Amino acid sequence: MKLLASDRKLQELTINDGPVIKRAKDDTFHVDEATGKSLKRSGEWAVVGVNLRGAQGYVCQGCGFVAVFKDRCGKCGGTDLVLE
């Protein structure tokens, strides 16, 4: 399962003293299904390839892009995001 972290600064993670999982070149973390489901429930992770229709997003005031995470716009990099 491929996951995106809400914190772009996170480069690696370890779960329950397991092996170190490093961020892949595509900015995702590759984890097994059980670990992925557990991390997803925390609310700080998103599964790559999942349709987020109906989810609230953060609208970038600079370019209008709707971002899932509120820290930075995925299109222009702006930080002025407002909850939709």
C-alpha positions as CSV (number, residue, x, y, z in Angstrom):
1,M,0.0,0.0,0.0
2,K,1.3,3.5,-0.9
3,L,0.7,6.3,1.6
4,L,1.2,10.0,1.7
5,A,2.2,11.6,5.0
6,S,0.6,14.9,6.0
7,D,4.0,16.2,7.0
8,R,6.2,16.7,4.0
9,K,9.4,16.9,6.2
10,L,8.9,13.2,7.3
11,Q,11.6,11.2,5.5
12,E,11.4,7.9,7.3
13,L,9.4,6.0,9.9
14,T,9.6,3.0,12.2
15,I,6.6,1.2,13.6
16,N,6.8,-0.9,16.7
17,D,10.6,-1.3,16.5
18,G,10.3,-2.7,13.0
19,P,12.5,-1.9,10.1
20,V,13.0,1.7,8.9
21,I,10.6,2.7,6.1
22,K,12.1,5.5,3.9
23,R,10.2,7.9,1.7
24,A,10.3,6.7,-1.9
25,K,11.3,8.8,-4.8
26,D,7.6,9.4,-5.6
27,D,7.2,10.9,-2.1
28,T,5.1,8.0,-0.8
29,F,5.8,5.4,1.9
30,H,5.3,1.8,0.8
31,V,3.9,-0.3,3.7
32,D,2.0,-3.6,4.1
33,E,-1.8,-3.6,4.1
34,A,-2.3,-3.9,7.9
35,T,0.2,-1.1,8.7
36,G,-1.4,1.1,6.0
37,K,-4.9,0.7,7.4
38,S,-3.6,1.5,10.9
39,L,-1.8,4.6,9.8
40,K,-4.8,5.8,7.7
41,R,-7.0,5.6,10.8
42,S,-4.8,8.2,12.5
43,G,-5.9,10.8,10.1
44,E,-2.4,12.0,9.3
45,W,-2.0,9.7,6.2
46,A,-3.8,9.4,2.9
47,V,-3.8,6.3,0.6
48,V,-2.5,7.0,-2.9
49,G,-5.0,6.4,-5.6
50,V,-8.1,6.8,-3.4
51,N,-10.9,9.0,-4.6
52,L,-11.5,11.7,-2.0
53,R,-14.9,12.8,-3.4
54,G,-17.0,14.4,-0.8
55,A,-14.0,15.1,1.5
56,Q,-13.3,18.6,2.8
57,G,-10.4,20.3,1.3
58,Y,-8.3,23.4,1.8
59,V,-8.6,26.0,-1.0
60,C,-5.4,27.8,-1.9
61,Q,-6.1,31.5,-1.9
62,G,-3.2,32.0,-4.4
63,C,-4.2,29.6,-7.2
64,G,-7.5,28.1,-6.2
65,F,-6.2,24.5,-6.0
66,V,-8.0,22.3,-3.5
67,A,-5.5,20.6,-1.2
68,V,-6.1,17.6,1.1
69,F,-3.4,18.6,3.6
70,K,-3.5,22.1,5.1
71,D,0.3,22.8,5.4
72,R,1.0,23.7,1.8
73,C,-0.6,23.9,-1.6
74,G,0.4,20.9,-3.8
75,K,0.2,23.0,-7.0
76,C,1.9,26.4,-6.2
77,G,3.4,25.8,-2.8
78,G,1.4,28.6,-1.1
79,T,0.6,28.4,2.6
80,D,-2.6,30.6,2.6
81,L,-5.1,27.7,2.7
82,V,-8.7,28.0,3.8
83,L,-11.0,25.1,4.7
84,E,-13.6,24.7,2.0
